[in-house]
């Protein structure tokens, strides 16, 4: 019975989360990035729903801590409540070179008009080391 429940949960994760095409830049090698719930690309997300971002990366530098940010020059800051957050809330810090980390971040989408948005998400370490990914969502 437990095996059946695990299979159902795994299937739901496959159906409702999608690995998203992204552009990788910086000193952290992004292995994968997915958005839940997302079944298409660009991700079609509904206003008012909760969205979970999962980022798997390998750091190539040593950092005591790091945070996720969406820079203000990308107008997404006025669209979503996407404040800087410590990666240490979801991963074990210090961040060691050549280790793989899985970070998650959940937000609630605002009630806004329908449009596509290019998001640039930056991972910034306490030593100034940065990495980033860019991806597109469609807010409906």
Buried (B, 14 or more C-beta within 10 A) or exposed (E): EEEEEEEEEEEEEEEEBBEBEBEBBBBBBBEEBBBBBBEEBBBBBEEEEEBBBBBBBEBEBEBEBBBBBBEEEBEBBEBBEBEEBEBBEBBEBBBEEEEEBEBBBEBEBEEBEEEEBEBBBBBBBBBEBBBBBBBBBBBE
